[in-house]
Amino acid sequence: MPPTPDTRDTTLPQIHGHHLPLDGVRALAALMVLVFHVAVESGTALVPGLRGALFSGLELAVPLFFGLSGILLYRPWARATLYGTPAPRAGAYLWRRALRVLPAYWLVAVAALLLYSREYLASVRVWLEVLTLSFVYTPDPWYEGIGPRGLGQIWSLCVEVAFYVLLPVLAYLLHRVARGGSDVDARARRLLVGLGVVIVFSVAVLVVQFYPEHRPQMHMWLPRTLGMFAAGMALAVISEWAWKEPDRDGPVRRFCHTLATAPATCWLVALGAYLVTATPATGVRFAGADSIWPAVAQSLAALVFAFFFLAPITFLPMERPSAAERWRGSGAWLHTLMTGPVMAWLAKVSYGVFLWQFIVLYLWRDFTSQEPFTGSMLLDLGPVVLGTLVLAALTHRFVELPTRRAYHLLAVRDRPTSPQSESPASESSRSSSSEPSSASVSDSASAQGSPSDTGTNAP
C-alpha cells in the first residue's frame, strides 16, 4: 500500500488561503497594460525597430490575467473532481463575480460615456451594451476601434465575464470526463487531457475567425482566448494533484518543486515567447494578425508566455522564506519580489488601474494638445500613472471595499472543503492570511469561495 503523503509538508504548492505571490503578478500585469497603452498612444510602440517591438510586447499582460483567472477560479472545481469535496454553487459563484466586477466598472463606464460618447446618451442600446459588457458582440458597432472611447481596454473584461459564465459548464463537462478515473492520479490525468482539448479548440477556432472571410471582431471573443484560461486551469490541477500524490518523491511533486525552484529558467522560456510576439511572425504590430498563421503563432506564444511566467509562482510552497533567505535560495527571491509592500498595494488597486487608465490618458493628452499616436512617452507616463493610481485608490476605498463586504459573506457561505483541512499548516495559513486584494477580476478569495481577479482578473 503506498504511503500517505504528509499534509504538513510545506514544500508543496500553496493551494489554500490568500496566495500573496499571485497578487504580485496581478500588480505587475496591471502596470504592463498601463505602460503598453501609453506607449501605443504616444506612438512609441509603433516605431519600427527593437524598442518599439519590446514595448508592443507588453500586451502579453492580458494572457497573464486570463491565466490567473484560470488558476484561482477553477481550483475549487478541480478539487471537487479530484477529491470529492463540494463544488461551488453556480448561482452564488456568479453573484460573487458580479459583485466583484460590476460596481467599479459601472462607475468608470458612466464616466467614459459622459466624457466621450455624449451623442449616444439617449440610446438605450448603447447603455445596455456598455453596462452588460456585451458591446464587443454587436455586428454593427456604434463606436470606432475595439471599444467606446475611454473603454478600449474593456474588451478583455468582456472576455473575462464570458469565461465566468462559462466556467461552471466547462467545469461540469471536465468533471464528467474525469469522474471515471479509479483514483486521484487517473482523474487528474483525465482533467489535463480535457484541458488539452480546450487548448486545441481555442487554436482551431481561428479557422472560423479567418474563413471564409476575416471577422476581426472575433479577436475579442472568448473562444480565441480560452486556451490561455485553460493553461491556468491546468496549473491549478497540477498543484492540487501534488498534495495527494502517494509517492513523496513522485513526478508531479518533482515537477512542481523543479519549476518553483528554477523561476529564472521558466522566465527565460517566457521571455522567448515575449520576443516571438515582437516579430512579424505574430502579425502587424498593434493592428494584429490579419491571416490565420500569424494568429496561430500569436495565440501559442501568448499561451507559452502565460504558462511559464505563472508556473513557478503558482507552485511556490506555503512556507515563506526567512529573513536570511529573502533574496537567495531556491525560489526565495521570487516570493520576496512578488510579496513586497509596493506589490501588495498595487495589487489592491490594480482593478482600478485597469479601469481608469484610458480615461486618464485621454484627459492628459487632450490637456497637452497631443495628436493621436504622437508625442513623448516620457512626458505622458508620469502624469498618467499618477492620475490612474489616485483614481484607482479612491475607487478601491469607496467602491470596491464596501461591495466586498457582501462579496465575503457569500464567499464564506459557499467555500468548499480543502484537502488541507486537517493540516496544521493550513490552519496557520488561514489565520495569517490577509484580506484578499481587489487587484483584478479574479482574486483568490473569490476563487476559494468561488482569478484576483485580474482578476480580473481584470487585465
Order of alpha helices (4+ residues) and beta strands (2+ residues): alpha-alpha-alpha-alpha-alpha-alpha-alpha-alpha-alpha-alpha-alpha-alpha-alpha-alpha-alpha-alpha-alpha-alpha
